[in-house]
């Protein structure tokens, strides 16, 4: 079984699109379909058979989480990279032998336990330091046609990034420069591509490199073993960054189950 780290500390700034909704508050505490966004994520983790414990990082203490799993809260450290590092340190304190963990964004409320278990199954061999899901544009737009995600073209396909990442906890300890680069590039396809180097970026632009070749070059450049996973689940990449994404999920999650 795996432990899950949930990043929950983001507060949209006045110049960001969601500020009109949050007004200085935490994004994951916005109500969506009758409960905070974060509660949807916690419920999905609870329903996953692969999750052992949950660590939530970034919110003020204490916070009344509705959770039946063992749960630890870690205060925010000022930015996402430091939050993840602090959560990984806490995880290794609780589970000194942990070699894998799920890093879950607190703003992906449409995920389910089955999707989390799919991700855990992809990590079962345990050979990689980083597992990063990507979603093909056709998969995302078939499920959420108006989601307006950001895509990068690799060979003849377009992908956006997912928000459930498998990591080796030690990778994020001690201000790792690798972790700094990954966090900085997470929302920018150009930065993601530039991590591969100018020659690789040239091939990507000319669409001569497939996903596995890009994966290999990224691993070599960062000095880690990374694996890209093509997710069949659009929900893994449907985080809430913009008002239209909030409205899409608000409508969907407000509909009573049949």
N, C-alpha and C positions, 0 to 999 in steps of 0.2 A: 504493500500500500504506500501511497504518497502523501506528503504534507502539502498544503496549499497556502501560498502567500497571496493575500488580496491587497492590492494597492488602492487606497481610498482617500488620499489626501488632497486631491486636486480642487482648487478654487479658481473658477474662471475670473480673469482680470477684466476691468471695465471695457477694454478694447476688444474683448473676445465675444464671439456670437452668443454664447450661453449666459452671459452676465445678466441679460434682461430677465432670465428665469431664476438665477441663483441669488443675485443681488448681494454678492460677497460671501455667500454660504458655500458649503461643500457640494460639489456636483452629485456625488453618490447619495446624498440625502434628499435630493429632489424626489417628490412623490410621483410615482408612475403606476398607473393601474391600481391605485389604492394603497400603495406602500412605497417606501424609499427604494430607489434603484438598487442600492446595496443589498437589500433584503432578498431581492430576486436572485442575486448572485449567490448569496449564502444558502438559499434554499436549493439551488442547483448543486452546490458542493455537497450539501447534506445528503442529497439523493444519489450521489455517485458512490458506487461500491468501492472505488479505488482510493477514496480520500480518507485519511486517518485523522488528521488534525488540521485546524485552520488558524492562520496568523493574519490578523488585519492590521495594516500599518497606515498611519497618516491622520487618523481622527483624534480629536481631544479625548482625554480620559476623564471619567469612565463613560462608556457608551452602552446603552442597553441592547445588546445584540440578541435577536431571537435565534439561538443556535443550540442544537443538541449535541454537536460534536465538541471535543476538547477545543477550546478557543483561547488564544492569547492576543492581547492588544499591545501594539508597539506604537509609541508616540511618533508623530511626524518629525523628520530631521531637516526639513527645509527644502528639499527637492526630491524628485523621483529616484534618482540614483542613490542618494543617501538613505532614502526610505527602504529601498530594496536591500541595500547592504545591511542596515540595522535589522531588518526582518530575517535575513539569512543568518546573521550572527545569533539571533535569538533561536532560530530553528536548530542551529548546530549546538547550541547550549542544551536545548531540550532533547535533541536526537543527535548525539555526537557522531554517529556513524552514517548520517544521511548523505547519500550521494546524488539524490535527485529530488526536485521539488517542482510543483506547478506554480507559475507566477501568473496570477489572474487579475486583469484589470477590473476594478470595482464598478465599471460602467458598461457592462455587457449583459443586460438583464434578460435577453432572450435565450441565453444558453441553458442547457439542460444537463442533468446528470449523465445521460447517455453520451453527450458530446464530450464531457470531461473524461468519461471512461474510454472513449475512442482515443483521446489524446494520450491518456496513460498507457493504453495498449501500444501505441506507436513508440513509446519510450521504454517498453518492457525489456528490450535487449540491453539497454543501459550503456551503449558504446559511445554516445555523444555527450559533449559538454553543454550543447545548446540545441533545442528543438524548436523550430520557428514555423508555425503554420502560415500558409498563404492560401488565399481563396481566389479562384479564377473569376474574372469579371462576369462571365456568363452564369456562373453559379450564384454570385452575389446579386446580379440584376434579375435573375429568375425569381429569387426569393424576395428581394427588396429593390424593385425597379427604380425607385426614386431616392436611393440612399446617398448618391453623389460621393462615393468613396474616391480616394486617390489611388491610381494604378501605375504600375511600372510595366513596360513591355519587355518580355524575355522571349526571344525567338519569335514565334507567331502567336503568343498568348499574353494576356494582361493579368496581373495579379495585384491584389492588395494584401496588406499584412493582417495577421490575426492577433488577438488579445489574450490568448492563453499560451504561455511560453513554458517549455520545459527547460530547467536549468540545473546545472551542478552548483549547489549553494556556495561552494568555495570560490566560484568564479566571481562572485560579487563581494567578496571580502577584501578589506584593506584598500579601497579606492583603486581597484583594478583599472588600468587604462583601457583594457578591452571592454569592460562594462561601460565606462564613460562613452566610448565610441558608439556602442550599440544603442545606448539610451538616446544619445544625440541624434542618431540616424533613424530612430524608430518611426517617426512620422514623415520622413522625407525620402521619397524614392531616389532622388538624385544623390543624397548623402549615402544612402544604402549602396548605390552603385559605385560611388566614389571610393568606398572602403575597399573595393576590389582592385583599385589601381587604374591608371590611365589606359593601359592596354586593354584591360578587361572592360572598362567603361566604353571604349571604342567599339568593341565587339558587341556589347549590349545595345548600343545605339544603332548599330548596323544589323542587330537582331540575328547575330550568328552564334549566340551562346544559348544553350538550353538551361533549364532550371538546375539540373544536376551539375553542370559545368560551373555555373555561378556559385552554387553551394561549395564546390571544391575550392574555388579560388578564394572565396570569403574565408573558409577555414584556414587556408594556407596563410593568407594575409594577416589574420588576427591571431594566429598561433593556437587555435582551438579546433576541436572537432565539432562542426555544426551540421545539422540536418534540416533541410527544408521539407515540410510536410504539406502536401496539397490536401486541404481540408474539403470534405464533401458538405460541410456545414457552414452556410453563410453567416449564421448567428455568431460564430466565433470571431468574425471580423466586424460585427455590427455594434461598435461602441458609440457612445453619444458624445459627439463633439460639436454638433450644430443643431439649431432649432428644428430643422426638418427631420433630423434623425430622432430627436426626442419625440416629435409629434407622430412619426411613423410607429414607434414602439409604444407610445402611449395609447394609440388607437388599437394596436394589436393586443397588448396585454390587458386592456380594459374589457375585452370581449370575453364573456364567461365561457368556460370550457364546456363542450357539448357532452 
